[in-house]
Amino acid sequence: MEIKKASFAGAWYPANAKRCKEKIEQFLTEKHGPAKGRFAGGVVPHAGWFFSGSIACRVIASIASHVPFTPSSDHTVSLPLSREEVDAVFIFGMHMAPGSKPCVMVKGGWQTPFGALPVHQDLASEFAKNREIRARMDSSESFPEENTIEVQLPFIKYFFPDAAIIPVGVPPCDVAEKMGNIAVETADKLGLNVVVLGSTDMTHYGTNYGFVPAGSGIEALGWMKNDNDPKAIDAICSMNCSEIIIQGLKNRNLCCAGAVAAAAAAARKMGAVKGVAFDYTTSYEKHPGASFVGYSGILFSY
């Protein structure tokens, strides 16, 4: 099996298993820890573990703690699975323009400090070849180097050690909602149990990012935290895929709006009824400066 090398290990997250495990154990004790409940999936930030790893870790741990079945054809919710019964994790991500072609990693695997995560080739291939998606089908070698996906993989391997992955690049346009729905329909057709993740950061504010609609300083930070990012969080929690895309393109408060819309659509198809805002922070809390980024974790709940 061809294995995609980890490009961000040692910089965006620890490069060895011991250190990764130590950080995960630390993250699990922070704030209120993992959430209790039944979740089809969630939204995780991808800035790197120093800035946003705690939120991403606790979101994925929350999903793993009480995993639901993939729905039957009538999309009813069944009794919970153990994490060992999850066949695959769809990880929707990538920074893409609205006109970009979706891409799916359909074979090989991806290296993590805890060992390689294999791609679920049957599910990935069946999903990617759907005519409504028309995705580019990549191998482990041709799939892009993407922090949006890679920084989540050690968490997935740790909390879902027996699961495979389907890495997916989703453009911020109408196809995103279709991709989420088709992902679940394809898994259901093959009799597979899945969970879904959408990877995004929120507003990138400041001269570093060429985005300064509210001036500078603490007032601008307050605008991001109390106005711009909450608009996107509200759209995600309502699982409104069209509004999620609009927010990302119009207000620049989701850098991977397509990935989030796909995850919301997939979770809704699995029976989730709402998104629950789990945690929020900004890069300013870790590294104060004139430019800053927002990070949110959201869980899709039954």
N, C-alpha and C positions, 0 to 999 in steps of 0.2 A: 504494500500500500504506500503510495506517495504521501509524504507528510509535509505540510506547509510549515516552514520555520517561523518561529515567533519573532516578529520584528521589533516589538516594543518591550520585551522582557528586559529587566535590568534598568529601565528608564521610566516607563509608565506604571510598572508594577514589578515586584521582586522576581528575580530570575531563577530562584531555587525553591523547591517544595517546602523546605523547613521555614523559610522566611515568609512565604505565602501563607502557610498554615498559621503562623504566629499573627500575621496581620488580620486574617479572617477571624481568628478567635478574639482579637481586640475589637474589630468592627462589631461583632455580635453583642458586645457588652455596651456599646455606645448608645446614648439617648434611650429610647424605649425598646431597643433590641428588635428582633423580628416581630411582625404582626401576627395575630392569631385570626384564623379564618380560613375560608376556602377560596382559592384564587386560580383563575385560568391562566394568568400571566401578568405581565407588568411592563412598566417603562423604567429604564435605567439610564443614568448618566454615564458618560464615557471619557471624562477628562483625564483619567489616570487615577490611580489609587490614592495618591496624596490629597487630591482635591475632592474626588467624588466616590472613591472606593467604598467608603462606609455605607453610603446610601445604596449603591448598586448591590453590595454584599447582602445587606439586610432585606432588600426587596426579593432577591433570588432565594435567600434562606426562608423567607415568608412563604413563597410559592412551594418550596420543597417540603415544608413542614406539614402540609395537608393538601396533597395534590389530588385534583378531581379526575375522573375518567374523561377521555374523549367521548363526546356524545354519540348516541346511536343516530339512526337516520332521522328520527323525529326531534333530535337535538334536546333531549331531556337530560337533566343532570343526574348522574349516578352516584353511588357511594364513593368515598375517596380511595385513591390508589396510594400505595407506598411509593416512595421516590424510586425504588428499584424497578417498579413496573412502568416507568416512563420510558418509552422507546426513543423519543427524539425531542429536541428543543429547537424550535424555529427561532433564529436570532435575526431579526430584521434591522438593517442599519444602512450605513454609507451616506456620504455627502454627495447628493446628486441633484442635478438640475431637472426641472419639470419634463424636459424632452429627452432625458436620458433613457437608455434601454435597461430594463431590469436585468439583474444577473443573479445566478444561483450557482453555488459550488456543489457540483453533483457527484464528485468522486474524490477519493483521497481522505486526508485527515488534516488536523491542525495541532501543532505541538503546544503543550502547556507545561509548566513546571511539574504538574502532577501526572504527566504522561499525555499521550496523544488522544485527541477526541476524534473519532471517526465520523465521516459524513454518512448519513443514512442514505445510501445510494439509490435504493428503490424508491423511497419517498421523494427524495430530491429530484430525481429524474422525471418521475411521474408528474410532479408539481411543475417543474420548469417547462415541460413540453406542452402544457396546456395552451391552446391557441389564443385564449383571452389574455394570456400573459406575454407570450412570445419572448421569453427571457433568453439571454445569452447563457449558455451552459458552460461553466468553467471547471477546470480541474483545480487541484490544490496549488499547482504552479501558476496558473493563469489568473486565479482570483486575486483581486487587488489587495495590496497591503492596507489594512483598514483598522485604525484604532477603535472605531465604533463597535466593531465586533470582537477584535482580539482581547481587549481589556476585560471583557465579560467571561472569556472562556475558562480561566482558572476557577472562577466561581461556579460555573456550570459543571466542570469536572469534579469539583469538590462536593457539591450538593447533589449532583445527579451522576454518580460515578459510572453507572452502567448505560447511560443514555448516549445516543449519537446526536449530531447536530445537523442543521440545514442552514448555512449562512446565506443570507439573501440581501441584495442591494435593491432598495425600493425608491423610485423617483417620487417627488411630491406632486402627484397628479391623480386623476381618477383611477388609474390602474392600481393604486395602492390598496383601496378598499377591496377591489376584486381579488388581489393577491392574498389578502388576509382570509377572505371567504374560501377561496380555492385551496389554500393550505389546509384548512380544517376538513373540507370536503374530500380532499385527496387522502389525508390520514384516515378519515372514517372509512373510505372505500377500501383501504388496505388493512383495516382493522388494527390501526396503530394508535397508541396513546401519546399525546404530545402536550407540551406547554409552549407558550409564546412569549417572546421578549421583543420590545422595541427599544432601540438604543438612540438616545438623543441628548444633547445639552440644550440649554435654553438661550436666552438673550446673550449675545456677545456684544458688550457695550464698551465704547471708548474709541480713541483715535487709532489704537492698534487694530481695530476691526472696521474702521471707517463708518461708525454708527454712533452718532451723538445727538439724537433728537431732543434730549432733555438736559442739555448743558453738560456740566461736569461736577465732580466732587460727590459729597454725600447726598445731595438732592437728586442727582442722577441715579445713584445707587438705590435710593428710596423709590424712584420712579420704576426702575427695573423690578425691584422686589415686590412692590405694592400695586403696580398697575400692569406693566407689560407682561411679565411672566405669569401672573394670575389669570390673564385672559387665555393663555395657552393651557394652563392647568385645568381651567373650567371646561374648555373644549374636550380635553382628554377624559376628564371625569364623566362628562355627558356621553362619551363614546361617539361623538359626532364627527365622523371621518372627514366630511366636507369642510367643516369648521376648523378642524385640526390643520388641514392643508392651507386654508385661508390664513390662519394665524401665522403659520411658518413663513408664508410668502409675503404677506402684507406687513406684519409687525416684527418679523425677524426674531421671533421668540422660540423657535424650534429649528435647530440646524438640520435635523433629519425628520421633517414632518411626514414624509412618505413612510418611513419606518414605523413611526408612531401610529399613523392611520391604519397601516396593515395589521399591527398588533392589536389595535382596538377592534378592528373588524373581525379578526380571528377569535378574539376572546368573546365577543358578542355572539359569534356563530357557535361557540362552545357553551353558551348559556349564561355568560356573565351579564350582569344588568347595570353595573356602574363601575366607575373608577374611583378609587379611594386615594386621596392625596396622603402619601405616607411620610414624606420628609422633603425638606427644601433647604438649600444653603447656597452660598455663592463663593467664588474664588477669593473674594475680598476678605472673608473670614480667615482664610489661610494665608493669604498674601495680599495685604492692602496695596492698592495702587490706583492709577487713574483709569485703567481699563479692567473690566471684570466680566465674569460669566456666571449665569445662574444654572443650578443643578436641581432637578426634582426627581423623586421616586414616586411612582404611582402603581397601585395594585388593582387589577380587574377582578372584581368580587362578584360572587353569586348572590 
